[in-house]
Amino acid sequence: MKIKLKKSFIGLKPVQKKTLKALGFKRPNQVLEVQDNPSIKGMIKKVQSFVEVVT
C-alpha cells in the first residue's frame, strides 16, 4: 500500500506528529510504501486528513 503526506508537520498536535513519524514520513508530498495490516490502517485512520492512500 502506498501513502502520501499531503501537508506539512507545522501546526499538528504532538500525537499526530508522532504518528506520522512512526509511519516514516519526513517531508510533505513524500510517498511511502507500507505493509497492509490492521495496525498501519489504524495509524492512517488517526491522521486521515493529512495522508492520502495512493493506488
Biotite code that builds the C-alpha atoms (Angstrom):
import biotite.structure as struc

atoms = struc.array([
    struc.Atom([0.000, 0.000, 0.000], chain_id="A", res_id=1, res_name="MET", atom_name="CA", element="C"),
    struc.Atom([1.369, 3.443, -0.888], chain_id="A", res_id=2, res_name="LYS", atom_name="CA", element="C"),
    struc.Atom([0.568, 6.512, 1.192], chain_id="A", res_id=3, res_name="ILE", atom_name="CA", element="C"),
    struc.Atom([1.389, 10.173, 0.583], chain_id="A", res_id=4, res_name="LYS", atom_name="CA", element="C"),
    struc.Atom([1.762, 13.015, 3.095], chain_id="A", res_id=5, res_name="LEU", atom_name="CA", element="C"),
    struc.Atom([-0.376, 15.919, 1.849], chain_id="A", res_id=6, res_name="LYS", atom_name="CA", element="C"),
    struc.Atom([0.510, 18.626, 4.392], chain_id="A", res_id=7, res_name="LYS", atom_name="CA", element="C"),
    struc.Atom([3.416, 19.838, 6.496], chain_id="A", res_id=8, res_name="SER", atom_name="CA", element="C"),
    struc.Atom([4.033, 18.919, 10.143], chain_id="A", res_id=9, res_name="PHE", atom_name="CA", element="C"),
    struc.Atom([3.588, 22.579, 11.159], chain_id="A", res_id=10, res_name="ILE", atom_name="CA", element="C"),
    struc.Atom([0.614, 23.165, 13.418], chain_id="A", res_id=11, res_name="GLY", atom_name="CA", element="C"),
    struc.Atom([-0.139, 19.496, 14.132], chain_id="A", res_id=12, res_name="LEU", atom_name="CA", element="C"),
    struc.Atom([-0.898, 18.106, 17.556], chain_id="A", res_id=13, res_name="LYS", atom_name="CA", element="C"),
    struc.Atom([2.029, 16.225, 19.132], chain_id="A", res_id=14, res_name="PRO", atom_name="CA", element="C"),
    struc.Atom([0.186, 12.895, 18.894], chain_id="A", res_id=15, res_name="VAL", atom_name="CA", element="C"),
    struc.Atom([-0.376, 13.401, 15.166], chain_id="A", res_id=16, res_name="GLN", atom_name="CA", element="C"),
    struc.Atom([3.287, 14.319, 14.608], chain_id="A", res_id=17, res_name="LYS", atom_name="CA", element="C"),
    struc.Atom([4.408, 11.164, 16.407], chain_id="A", res_id=18, res_name="LYS", atom_name="CA", element="C"),
    struc.Atom([2.022, 9.025, 14.368], chain_id="A", res_id=19, res_name="THR", atom_name="CA", element="C"),
    struc.Atom([3.287, 10.465, 11.068], chain_id="A", res_id=20, res_name="LEU", atom_name="CA", element="C"),
    struc.Atom([6.910, 9.996, 12.132], chain_id="A", res_id=21, res_name="LYS", atom_name="CA", element="C"),
    struc.Atom([6.140, 6.409, 13.180], chain_id="A", res_id=22, res_name="ALA", atom_name="CA", element="C"),
    struc.Atom([4.763, 5.788, 9.690], chain_id="A", res_id=23, res_name="LEU", atom_name="CA", element="C"),
    struc.Atom([8.097, 7.040, 8.332], chain_id="A", res_id=24, res_name="GLY", atom_name="CA", element="C"),
    struc.Atom([7.249, 10.471, 6.926], chain_id="A", res_id=25, res_name="PHE", atom_name="CA", element="C"),
    struc.Atom([9.894, 13.196, 6.920], chain_id="A", res_id=26, res_name="LYS", atom_name="CA", element="C"),
    struc.Atom([8.654, 15.826, 4.426], chain_id="A", res_id=27, res_name="ARG", atom_name="CA", element="C"),
    struc.Atom([5.460, 16.924, 2.638], chain_id="A", res_id=28, res_name="PRO", atom_name="CA", element="C"),
    struc.Atom([4.492, 15.173, -0.616], chain_id="A", res_id=29, res_name="ASN", atom_name="CA", element="C"),
    struc.Atom([6.605, 12.167, 0.357], chain_id="A", res_id=30, res_name="GLN", atom_name="CA", element="C"),
    struc.Atom([5.259, 8.805, -0.828], chain_id="A", res_id=31, res_name="VAL", atom_name="CA", element="C"),
    struc.Atom([5.928, 5.685, 1.226], chain_id="A", res_id=32, res_name="LEU", atom_name="CA", element="C"),
    struc.Atom([5.165, 2.040, 0.654], chain_id="A", res_id=33, res_name="GLU", atom_name="CA", element="C"),
    struc.Atom([3.938, 0.374, 3.844], chain_id="A", res_id=34, res_name="VAL", atom_name="CA", element="C"),
    struc.Atom([2.536, -3.023, 4.742], chain_id="A", res_id=35, res_name="GLN", atom_name="CA", element="C"),
    struc.Atom([-1.210, -3.516, 4.623], chain_id="A", res_id=36, res_name="ASP", atom_name="CA", element="C"),
    struc.Atom([-2.039, -4.633, 8.173], chain_id="A", res_id=37, res_name="ASN", atom_name="CA", element="C"),
    struc.Atom([-4.540, -3.535, 10.851], chain_id="A", res_id=38, res_name="PRO", atom_name="CA", element="C"),
    struc.Atom([-2.022, -1.528, 12.905], chain_id="A", res_id=39, res_name="SER", atom_name="CA", element="C"),
    struc.Atom([-0.921, 0.567, 9.901], chain_id="A", res_id=40, res_name="ILE", atom_name="CA", element="C"),
    struc.Atom([-4.548, 1.099, 8.868], chain_id="A", res_id=41, res_name="LYS", atom_name="CA", element="C"),
    struc.Atom([-5.334, 2.353, 12.387], chain_id="A", res_id=42, res_name="GLY", atom_name="CA", element="C"),
    struc.Atom([-2.435, 4.809, 12.230], chain_id="A", res_id=43, res_name="MET", atom_name="CA", element="C"),
    struc.Atom([-3.607, 6.049, 8.828], chain_id="A", res_id=44, res_name="ILE", atom_name="CA", element="C"),
    struc.Atom([-7.148, 6.500, 10.148], chain_id="A", res_id=45, res_name="LYS", atom_name="CA", element="C"),
    struc.Atom([-5.815, 8.584, 13.045], chain_id="A", res_id=46, res_name="LYS", atom_name="CA", element="C"),
    struc.Atom([-4.206, 11.085, 10.634], chain_id="A", res_id=47, res_name="VAL", atom_name="CA", element="C"),
    struc.Atom([-6.517, 10.616, 7.642], chain_id="A", res_id=48, res_name="GLN", atom_name="CA", element="C"),
    struc.Atom([-6.829, 14.350, 6.943], chain_id="A", res_id=49, res_name="SER", atom_name="CA", element="C"),
    struc.Atom([-3.053, 14.592, 6.395], chain_id="A", res_id=50, res_name="PHE", atom_name="CA", element="C"),
    struc.Atom([-2.383, 11.472, 4.340], chain_id="A", res_id=51, res_name="VAL", atom_name="CA", element="C"),
    struc.Atom([-3.709, 10.105, 1.074], chain_id="A", res_id=52, res_name="GLU", atom_name="CA", element="C"),
    struc.Atom([-3.737, 6.456, 0.019], chain_id="A", res_id=53, res_name="VAL", atom_name="CA", element="C"),
    struc.Atom([-2.220, 6.177, -3.451], chain_id="A", res_id=54, res_name="VAL", atom_name="CA", element="C"),
    struc.Atom([-3.068, 3.108, -5.505], chain_id="A", res_id=55, res_name="THR", atom_name="CA", element="C"),
])
